[in-house]
Structure formats: C-alpha cells, structure tokens
C-alpha cells in the first residue's frame, strides 16, 4: 500500500498526500516501471538502501538512540523541511499513544547535524502534519478528540493547541495561501473535509472552521462551505453538526496546488479533486479506473510504497509509469513516512516505522523507527 505522494512545488517545499490511490491515478493505473528516471538500482548498501548511481543514503536517527543531543522518538511519521539560514531543519511527528508529539533536527549547510530538540510534547498519536508558509509546523492528533498543534521548528516558542481548527480524528492538512485557508481531513468512515479560515492569514488562533457541503440545486458537483457551530465540542462530533456535509469514506491525504485540492479516500478506493475556484467536487480515480486527468500532473511526484516491498518511486510528466528511486530491504511490516526535500532540493528525508496494526504487541519497545537522508542529482 502507498502511504505518501509528494509534489515538489517550490524551493523548499515538499508536500504530502496520504493514500495508495494517488500513485495509481497519476500513473494511469500502470504497473511500476523497472527503471526510473535516474537509472537502475544498485545492490543494497549496509543500511539496506538500493539506490541509482550518483545517489547515496545514510541513517540520520534511530528510535532511542541519540542524535544531536536528543534521543530520537518512536514511530516517526509526517515530516517537513524548513530553511534555517544557510542550513535547514527537518521536523518529524511521533505516532505514539500518549507519548507522541514532534521533534526537529537542525542541519548545517554541509549536511552535518548541528543539534536536535523536541518541538511538541504532551500530545498523542501525531501522524500527519503540514508546514505553513510562515514556517511553522501543524501537527494533528489521530484521536476522536484530536487537536491541531502549531509548533515552532526553530525551538524558540512553545507549541500551542489551535482548538478553533476543530477537535476530531485529524489526518492530513494542506495550506491554500491563495484563499487564506487550511484544509483538514478526518479519518472516520463517514469523515468530512474541512477548511479553517483564520481572521488573519498567518495567525491560527481565531477563525472559522467550515465543512464541505452539498450545494442547493441540481448542478453536478457543486459544493459549498458551511460553518461548524462548535468546532471544539466534547459532546457532538464536528461531522454531525451540519446535516448537509459531504461524507467521505475515510478521508486520507490531501494536497493543494494551482487552485485544486486532491484528496484520497481509503475506505472506497477513490481520488477526488476539489476545484477551489469553481467550487466543484468530482472523482478522479475510482476502483481501478482513471476517470479524468489527475491534478498536478505537470511535476515530478515522489510516491512511497509499503507492503511486501518498501520503495520510493518517481512519476514524471514524461512517463506514465512510476520508476523506483530507492528500495529498502530488511524491514518487514513497516511503512515509509515523512518524505520531505531540503530547501535546495538535493536531499530527501524520510522515515520508516512499523505498521502498528500488524504488531503482535503494543509495547513501546516495539514501536521503533529510523530516519534516513538521500543525496543525489534530483531533478529540478
């Protein structure tokens, strides 16, 4: 199953889209190519990384082991990079019950680790997240009354809960600077798609949480946004407060670019596209069939696959079939998480962690994880 798909959309951004279906939609359902745009994979190195010629990989951090003065957290999940002078910072969530949160690793310009530190504690099951245009990290809790925390990747300010963004089982987030909103998905069998419109873009303390609803009339695909009366209610779930809300089968990842929000729903095997300008919603991919051209196909997409084979593949505008960038061996029952490019685009970070539902034990010692760095001649 594919867990993350990335579109490199700027000098320091790498945006994620959860769900196994985006790769199929972007590739038209084609089988993975034997060779990617960077050429064939070499034999695995001592860390189990098989990479093309010209690329190198290394382990940055392992759960419980020190990195930059910090013991790296368990179950590393969603991640992102932000610039830090001539260096950069990689932030990573921890998908651990009760002891979740997020940490950061600061890198010097030559790629060496300067230090590492916690940026969020006292949270639980922190899975997906999102970097904001003003260089903070939004970390969501994957619990029924989960919160969004806004964290400082630079470690100066304390993380703060943003309760106006809603309390529900948070999955993915995406920033839409064109409209000054943040999209949020809800990991429920009848979950909804939300957007948060802050009073001032760049300040998430106050604002209105809205839910996507069916618009009146008969025009196909027409939708509208309605306010959620009580976003932080402890008694009535947000998705049950507006009867007209559009219900999705377990909304997963979302990714905004060029006026379109792409959304996967893992419960029914679909990829959706929301046209934010026309306010229309339609299905792009459904049960093995590509219905329309997938959004954001004009750029390279990096996809992570877990299951029998752990791979990161590349879908290019020139080729309909994804080809492998790397293959990871020796980590059964694991998933790839937290893909993010450094500001220059020459370094790719990602983590692996066990698939928790498949573990025979719930002990924290079993929720390990490893964070990697890949360097090489990535395409611009």
Beta strands, then each sheet from edge to edge (+ up, - down):
strand 1: 2-7
strand 2: 15-18
strand 3: 49-51
strand 4: 56-62
strand 5: 66-67
strand 6: 70-71
strand 7: 76-84
strand 8: 87-94
strand 9: 102-107
strand 10: 113-120
strand 11: 126-131
strand 12: 137-141
strand 13: 148-151
strand 14: 160-161
strand 15: 170-176
strand 16: 181-186
strand 17: 193-200
strand 18: 203-214
strand 19: 223-227
strand 20: 251-257
strand 21: 260-265
strand 22: 270-275
strand 23: 280-286
strand 24: 289-290
strand 25: 301-305
strand 26: 310-316
strand 27: 319-328
strand 28: 334-341
strand 29: 347-354
strand 30: 369-375
sheet 1: 2+ 1- 25+ 26- 27+ 3-
sheet 2: 4+ 30- 29+ 28-
sheet 3: 5+ 6-
sheet 4: 7+ 8- 9+ 10-
sheet 5: 11+ 12- 13+ 14-
sheet 6: 15+ 16- 17+ 18- 19+
sheet 7: 20+ 21- 22+ 23- 24+
end
